[in-house]
């Protein structure tokens, strides 16, 4: 008779290398039953999750193959995780449940219900910190409490030593007493077919992407990262979003690349700061979950946005008459990705030129981005809108024309996505930037009282 297994619940950690819950489970010297559950509570927003779910399915195929090769085939189920895990525990006789923690409000509420179920069923529950380089609540002010400004958070973050990436297990003792189930298609999940090509997913592809970035671009990252035509950023964001690569592995690779040349060191440090931003925004979401539905600074919930649907639609379609904005939005619509400098430009334009709520833009990004991540997306939009953690927020207003001159000086990026920009066929600007800037400042000052 098979020994009772430990249940290992995969969520946003779709890898076998440097996976804390997997590592902890392997130390128990019992069979391991890997589980992935399609949660209808997440899949219910069909329009919003289609692209990300397409990437998820590709990542799961890779994870399933890796686990099978290691000796522990994965079980796939659909349904309420509380009920699914309860049934699996009873069916297998499992006495331990492992998973890596999440920081999003929905996930935290779901995990509390799982914890209550585990207590009812006599299941030992081992919830591990794995999502961040420094777990939520571990980077605190000297006086106590969370940081709400990035720079002091960054300094404290850098002063802490992260633990080294955990090794990939050489073999896993699996459990064969349960039928595995198959990974469903988008259509079987009730979603439409993905409308754009899905980026290469899975752990192997993520590691190859990281190696290529460290070899080719990390030493010029600070110099080139703001120029969309250069395309020199890492493109690791969807892999970090779904955990096909751990942030600790990325940090370790960056630090191994350090050299004695101070200029090269600066390039790498700027890249590392992007990993710190990731931790920062996740800590903000953990400590201040109200940001999901409102402004980090509640006073800005009083802003009376114009919210003209025609202007929002023009922004979505890349038809605003501002070439850099339109090129960026067409890039997003056609590929499911957007360069970070462009994200700042289009979000500033939506909120401070078109006077449309940041929440409209936030939702649209989550619909279109393969790397759509609640904490990072919310944090970025609130930063751009001036409602977030930034110390001097509302009067930073990007001029789209000067941004284009600075970061696409020859117009080559714009030409790729807005080839009609220099012709009479191109749409006229739907607003006047100078006039809208004045209106935006007044709008914010009114909200501030």
C-alpha positions as CSV (number, residue, x, y, z in Angstrom):
1,X,0.0,0.0,0.0
2,X,1.3,3.5,-0.9
3,X,2.5,5.7,1.9
4,X,0.4,8.8,2.4
5,X,1.8,11.7,0.4
6,X,2.4,15.4,1.2
7,X,0.2,17.6,-1.0
8,X,2.2,20.3,-2.8
9,X,0.0,23.0,-4.1
10,X,1.5,25.1,-7.0
11,X,0.1,28.6,-7.6
12,X,2.5,31.4,-8.7
13,X,5.6,29.3,-8.4
14,X,5.6,27.2,-11.6
15,X,9.1,25.9,-11.4
16,X,11.2,23.1,-9.7
17,X,14.4,25.2,-9.2
18,X,14.5,27.5,-6.1
19,X,11.0,26.7,-5.0
20,X,10.7,27.0,-1.3
21,X,7.6,24.9,-0.8
22,X,9.0,22.1,-3.0
23,X,12.3,22.2,-1.2
24,X,10.6,22.0,2.2
25,X,8.4,19.1,1.1
26,X,11.4,17.1,-0.1
27,X,13.0,17.3,3.3
28,X,10.1,15.3,4.8
29,X,11.1,12.1,3.0
30,X,7.5,11.2,2.1
31,X,5.9,10.9,-1.4
32,X,4.9,14.2,-2.9
33,X,1.7,14.8,-4.9
34,X,2.1,18.1,-6.8
35,X,-1.3,19.8,-7.4
36,X,-2.5,22.7,-9.6
37,X,-6.1,23.9,-9.3
38,X,-7.9,26.1,-11.7
39,X,-9.8,28.4,-9.4
40,X,-13.2,29.6,-10.8
41,X,-12.9,32.7,-8.5
42,X,-9.9,33.8,-10.6
43,X,-11.2,32.6,-14.0
44,X,-14.6,34.3,-13.6
45,X,-13.3,37.6,-15.1
46,X,-13.0,36.0,-18.5
47,X,-12.0,39.0,-20.6
48,X,-9.4,40.1,-18.1
49,X,-7.5,36.8,-17.7
50,X,-7.5,35.4,-21.3
51,X,-3.9,36.4,-22.2
52,X,-2.4,35.6,-18.8
53,X,-4.2,32.3,-18.7
54,X,-2.7,31.4,-22.1
55,X,0.8,32.0,-20.7
56,X,-0.1,30.1,-17.6
57,X,-1.2,27.0,-19.6
58,X,2.1,27.0,-21.5
59,X,4.0,27.3,-18.2
60,X,2.0,24.4,-16.7
61,X,2.9,22.2,-19.6
62,X,6.6,22.8,-18.9
63,X,6.1,22.3,-15.1
64,X,4.2,19.1,-15.6
65,X,7.0,17.7,-17.9
66,X,9.7,18.7,-15.4
67,X,7.8,17.1,-12.4
68,X,7.2,13.9,-14.4
69,X,10.9,13.7,-15.3
70,X,11.8,14.1,-11.6
71,X,9.4,11.3,-10.6
72,X,6.3,13.2,-9.3
73,X,3.6,13.7,-12.0
74,X,1.3,16.6,-11.3
75,X,-2.4,16.4,-10.6
76,X,-4.6,19.0,-12.3
77,X,-8.1,19.9,-11.0
78,X,-10.7,22.6,-11.4
79,X,-12.9,23.9,-8.6
80,X,-12.8,25.7,-5.3
81,X,-9.4,25.0,-3.9
82,X,-10.7,24.4,-0.4
83,X,-13.0,21.6,-1.6
84,X,-10.5,20.2,-4.0
85,X,-7.7,20.0,-1.4
86,X,-10.1,18.5,1.1
87,X,-11.1,15.7,-1.3
88,X,-7.5,15.0,-2.3
89,X,-6.4,14.8,1.4
90,X,-9.1,12.3,2.2
91,X,-8.5,10.3,-1.0
92,X,-4.8,10.0,-0.5
93,X,-4.6,10.0,3.3
94,X,-2.3,13.1,3.1
95,X,-1.4,14.6,6.4
96,X,0.7,17.6,5.2
97,X,-0.1,20.5,2.7
98,X,2.7,22.7,1.4
99,X,2.3,25.9,-0.6
100,X,4.0,29.2,-1.1
101,X,2.3,32.3,0.2
102,X,0.7,35.0,-1.9
103,X,0.1,38.7,-1.0
104,X,-3.0,39.6,-3.0
105,X,-6.2,40.1,-1.0
106,X,-8.2,37.4,-2.8
107,X,-5.4,34.9,-2.3
108,X,-5.0,35.7,1.3
109,X,-8.7,35.3,2.0
110,X,-8.7,32.0,0.0
111,X,-5.7,30.7,2.0
112,X,-7.3,31.5,5.3
113,X,-10.2,29.3,4.3
114,X,-7.7,26.6,3.3
115,X,-6.0,26.9,6.6
116,X,-9.4,26.5,8.4
117,X,-10.1,23.4,6.3
118,X,-6.7,22.0,7.1
119,X,-7.3,22.4,10.8
120,X,-10.7,20.6,10.5
121,X,-9.1,17.7,8.6
122,X,-6.0,17.4,10.8
123,X,-3.7,18.5,8.0
124,X,-0.4,20.0,8.9
125,X,-0.1,23.2,6.8
126,X,3.3,24.6,5.8
127,X,3.0,28.0,4.1
128,X,6.3,29.3,2.8
129,X,7.7,32.7,1.9
130,X,8.8,32.5,-1.7
131,X,7.2,35.2,-3.7
132,X,9.6,38.1,-2.8
133,X,13.3,38.4,-2.2
134,X,12.6,39.7,1.3
135,X,9.2,38.5,2.6
136,X,6.5,41.0,3.5
137,X,7.0,42.6,6.9
138,X,10.7,41.9,7.0
139,X,11.8,45.3,5.6
140,X,10.6,47.7,8.2
141,X,11.4,51.2,9.5
142,X,13.7,51.4,12.5
143,X,10.7,52.9,14.4
144,X,8.5,50.1,13.3
145,X,5.9,49.8,10.6
146,X,6.2,49.5,6.8
147,X,8.0,51.9,4.5
148,X,5.7,53.9,2.2
149,X,8.4,55.7,0.2
150,X,10.7,53.8,-2.2
151,X,14.1,55.3,-1.5
152,X,14.3,54.5,2.2
153,X,12.8,51.1,1.5
154,X,15.5,50.4,-1.1
155,X,18.3,51.3,1.3
156,X,16.9,49.0,4.0
157,X,16.3,46.3,1.5
158,X,19.9,46.4,0.2
159,X,21.1,46.2,3.8
160,X,19.5,42.8,4.2
161,X,21.1,39.7,2.9
162,X,18.8,37.4,0.8
163,X,19.1,33.7,1.1
164,X,20.8,32.0,-1.8
165,X,18.6,30.2,-4.5
166,X,17.6,26.7,-3.5
167,X,18.9,23.8,-5.6
168,X,16.8,21.9,-8.1
169,X,15.9,18.5,-6.7
170,X,17.7,15.6,-8.4
171,X,14.7,13.4,-7.9
172,X,11.3,13.5,-6.2
173,X,9.5,10.5,-4.8
174,X,6.0,10.8,-6.4
175,X,2.6,9.3,-5.4
176,X,0.8,7.2,-7.9
177,X,-2.6,6.7,-6.2
178,X,-4.5,9.5,-7.9
179,X,-5.4,10.1,-11.5
180,X,-3.5,13.1,-12.8
181,X,-6.0,14.8,-15.1
182,X,-5.1,16.9,-18.1
183,X,-4.2,20.5,-18.5
184,X,-7.3,22.1,-20.1
185,X,-7.3,24.4,-23.1
186,X,-8.5,28.0,-23.0
187,X,-11.8,26.9,-24.6
188,X,-12.3,24.2,-22.0
189,X,-11.9,26.8,-19.3
190,X,-14.6,28.9,-21.0
191,X,-12.1,31.5,-22.4
192,X,-11.7,32.7,-25.9
193,X,-8.6,31.7,-28.0
194,X,-5.7,34.0,-27.3
195,X,-5.7,36.9,-29.7
196,X,-2.0,37.4,-29.9
197,X,1.1,35.1,-30.0
198,X,2.0,33.7,-26.5
199,X,5.6,34.4,-25.4
200,X,7.8,31.3,-24.7
201,X,6.8,30.2,-21.3
202,X,8.2,27.6,-18.8
203,X,11.2,27.3,-16.6
204,X,13.8,26.5,-19.3
205,X,12.8,29.4,-21.5
206,X,12.9,31.7,-18.4
207,X,16.4,30.7,-17.5
208,X,17.6,31.0,-21.1
209,X,16.1,34.5,-21.3
210,X,17.9,35.4,-18.0
211,X,21.3,34.1,-19.3
212,X,20.9,36.0,-22.6
213,X,20.1,39.3,-20.7
214,X,23.0,39.0,-18.4
215,X,25.4,38.2,-21.3
216,X,24.2,40.9,-23.7
217,X,22.3,43.7,-21.9
218,X,22.8,44.0,-18.2
219,X,26.1,45.9,-18.5
220,X,24.3,48.6,-20.5
221,X,20.9,48.5,-18.8
222,X,20.9,51.9,-17.2
223,X,22.1,53.6,-20.4
224,X,19.6,51.9,-22.7
225,X,16.5,50.9,-20.7
226,X,14.4,54.0,-21.5
227,X,14.7,53.6,-25.2
228,X,12.0,51.3,-26.6
229,X,13.7,50.8,-29.9
230,X,16.7,49.3,-28.1
231,X,14.6,46.6,-26.6
232,X,17.3,46.0,-24.0
233,X,15.2,45.2,-21.0
234,X,15.1,41.7,-19.6
235,X,11.5,40.7,-20.6
236,X,11.5,38.5,-17.5
237,X,8.3,40.1,-16.1
238,X,5.8,37.4,-17.1
239,X,8.2,34.7,-15.8
240,X,8.4,36.5,-12.4
241,X,4.6,37.0,-12.5
242,X,4.0,33.2,-12.8
243,X,7.1,32.1,-11.0
244,X,8.7,30.2,-13.8
245,X,11.8,32.0,-12.5
246,X,12.4,33.1,-8.9
247,X,13.4,36.7,-8.1
248,X,16.3,35.3,-6.0
249,X,17.7,33.5,-9.0
250,X,17.5,36.8,-11.0
251,X,19.2,38.7,-8.2
252,X,21.9,36.1,-7.9
253,X,22.6,36.2,-11.6
254,X,22.8,40.0,-11.6
255,X,25.2,40.0,-8.6
256,X,27.4,37.4,-10.2
257,X,27.8,39.7,-13.2
258,X,29.3,42.5,-11.1
259,X,32.7,43.7,-12.2
260,X,35.2,46.1,-10.8
261,X,34.4,48.8,-13.3
262,X,32.2,51.4,-11.4
263,X,30.3,52.3,-14.6
264,X,29.3,48.6,-15.2
265,X,28.4,48.3,-11.5
266,X,26.0,51.2,-11.8
267,X,24.3,49.6,-14.8
268,X,23.7,46.4,-12.8
269,X,22.6,48.3,-9.6
270,X,19.9,50.0,-11.7
271,X,18.6,46.7,-12.8
272,X,18.6,45.4,-9.3
273,X,16.5,48.4,-8.3
274,X,13.8,47.0,-10.5
275,X,13.7,43.9,-8.4
276,X,13.4,46.2,-5.3
277,X,10.5,48.0,-6.9
278,X,8.8,44.6,-7.3
279,X,9.2,43.8,-3.6
280,X,8.2,47.4,-2.7
281,X,4.9,47.3,-4.5
282,X,4.1,43.9,-3.2
283,X,4.8,45.0,0.3
284,X,2.5,48.0,-0.3
285,X,-0.3,45.7,-1.4
286,X,0.3,43.4,1.6
287,X,0.2,46.3,4.1
288,X,-2.4,48.5,2.5
289,X,-4.9,46.3,0.6
290,X,-7.2,49.2,0.2
291,X,-5.1,50.2,-2.9
292,X,-7.0,47.5,-4.9
293,X,-10.2,49.6,-4.9
294,X,-8.9,53.1,-4.2
295,X,-6.0,55.5,-4.0
296,X,-3.1,54.8,-1.7
297,X,-3.6,58.4,-0.5
298,X,-7.4,58.4,0.2
299,X,-7.7,62.2,-0.4
300,X,-7.3,61.5,-4.1
301,X,-10.4,59.3,-4.2
302,X,-12.1,62.7,-4.3
303,X,-10.7,63.6,-7.7
304,X,-13.5,64.3,-10.1
305,X,-12.3,62.7,-13.3
306,X,-13.9,63.6,-16.5
307,X,-13.9,60.0,-17.7
308,X,-14.9,60.7,-21.3
309,X,-15.5,57.3,-22.9
310,X,-14.6,58.5,-26.4
311,X,-11.2,59.7,-25.2
312,X,-10.6,56.5,-23.3
313,X,-11.5,54.5,-26.4
314,X,-9.1,56.5,-28.5
315,X,-6.4,55.9,-26.0
316,X,-7.1,52.1,-26.0
317,X,-7.0,51.9,-29.7
318,X,-3.9,54.1,-30.2
319,X,-5.8,56.9,-31.9
320,X,-5.0,59.9,-29.8
321,X,-3.0,61.9,-32.3
322,X,0.1,61.7,-30.1
323,X,2.5,59.3,-31.9
324,X,4.5,58.0,-28.9
325,X,1.2,57.3,-27.0
326,X,-0.4,55.6,-30.0
327,X,2.7,53.5,-30.8
328,X,2.8,52.3,-27.2
329,X,-0.8,51.3,-27.1
330,X,-0.7,49.5,-30.4
331,X,2.4,47.6,-29.2
332,X,0.4,46.5,-26.1
333,X,-2.6,45.5,-28.1
334,X,-0.6,43.6,-30.7
335,X,1.9,41.8,-28.4
336,X,0.7,41.8,-24.8
337,X,3.8,43.7,-23.6
338,X,4.8,47.3,-23.1
339,X,8.2,48.8,-22.4
340,X,8.3,50.4,-19.0
341,X,9.1,53.9,-20.2
342,X,6.1,53.7,-22.5
343,X,3.9,52.5,-19.6
344,X,4.8,55.7,-17.7
345,X,4.1,57.9,-20.8
346,X,0.7,56.4,-21.6
347,X,-0.5,56.3,-18.0
348,X,0.5,59.9,-17.4
349,X,-1.3,60.8,-20.7
350,X,-4.5,59.0,-19.8
351,X,-4.8,60.5,-16.3
352,X,-3.3,64.0,-16.8
353,X,-4.1,64.8,-20.4
354,X,-7.3,62.9,-20.9
355,X,-8.4,63.3,-17.3
356,X,-9.5,59.7,-17.2
357,X,-9.3,57.7,-13.9
358,X,-6.2,55.6,-13.4
359,X,-8.4,52.7,-12.5
360,X,-9.7,52.5,-16.1
361,X,-6.2,52.3,-17.4
362,X,-5.2,49.8,-14.7
363,X,-8.1,47.4,-15.8
364,X,-7.2,47.8,-19.4
365,X,-3.5,46.9,-18.8
366,X,-4.6,43.8,-16.8
367,X,-6.7,42.7,-19.7
368,X,-3.9,43.0,-22.3
369,X,-0.6,42.3,-20.5
370,X,0.9,38.8,-20.3
371,X,2.8,40.1,-17.2
372,X,-0.3,41.6,-15.6
373,X,0.5,41.6,-11.9
374,X,-1.9,43.3,-9.4
375,X,0.7,44.8,-7.1
376,X,3.1,46.1,-9.9
377,X,0.3,47.3,-12.2
378,X,-1.6,49.0,-9.4
379,X,1.6,50.6,-8.0
380,X,2.7,51.8,-11.4
381,X,-0.6,53.3,-12.3
382,X,-0.9,55.1,-8.9
383,X,2.6,56.4,-9.3
384,X,1.8,57.8,-12.7
385,X,-1.5,59.2,-11.6
386,X,0.0,60.9,-8.5
387,X,-2.3,59.0,-6.1
388,X,0.3,56.5,-4.8
389,X,3.4,56.3,-2.7
390,X,5.5,58.9,-4.5
391,X,6.6,61.9,-2.3
392,X,5.9,64.5,-5.0
393,X,3.2,63.0,-7.1
394,X,0.5,65.0,-8.7
395,X,2.4,67.8,-10.6
396,X,4.6,65.4,-12.5
397,X,3.0,65.5,-15.9
398,X,4.9,64.0,-18.9
399,X,4.8,65.9,-22.1
400,X,4.3,63.2,-24.8
401,X,6.1,65.3,-27.5
402,X,9.2,65.8,-25.4
403,X,9.2,62.2,-24.2
404,X,9.2,61.1,-27.9
405,X,12.0,63.5,-28.8
406,X,14.1,62.2,-25.9
407,X,13.5,58.5,-26.1
408,X,12.7,57.9,-29.7
409,X,14.7,60.8,-31.3
410,X,14.6,59.4,-34.8
411,X,11.0,58.2,-34.6
412,X,12.0,54.7,-35.6
413,X,10.0,53.0,-32.8
414,X,6.9,55.2,-33.7
415,X,7.3,54.3,-37.3
416,X,7.0,50.6,-36.5
417,X,3.5,51.0,-35.0
418,X,2.2,54.3,-36.4
419,X,3.5,54.3,-39.9
420,X,1.0,57.0,-40.8
421,X,2.3,59.4,-38.2
422,X,4.0,61.8,-40.7
423,X,1.1,61.7,-43.2
424,X,-2.1,63.6,-43.6
425,X,-4.0,60.4,-42.8
426,X,-2.9,60.6,-39.2
427,X,-5.5,61.7,-36.7
428,X,-5.3,65.2,-35.2
429,X,-4.5,65.4,-31.4
430,X,-7.7,64.8,-29.5
431,X,-6.6,67.3,-26.8
432,X,-4.1,70.1,-26.3
433,X,-1.4,69.1,-23.9
434,X,-0.8,72.6,-22.5
435,X,-4.4,73.2,-21.8
436,X,-5.0,69.8,-20.3
437,X,-2.0,70.2,-18.0
438,X,-3.7,73.3,-16.5
439,X,-6.9,71.5,-16.0
440,X,-5.2,68.5,-14.4
441,X,-3.4,70.6,-11.9
442,X,-6.6,72.3,-10.9
443,X,-8.4,69.0,-10.7
444,X,-5.8,67.7,-8.3
445,X,-5.6,70.9,-6.2
446,X,-9.4,70.8,-5.8
447,X,-9.2,67.2,-4.5
448,X,-6.5,68.1,-2.1
449,X,-8.6,70.9,-0.7
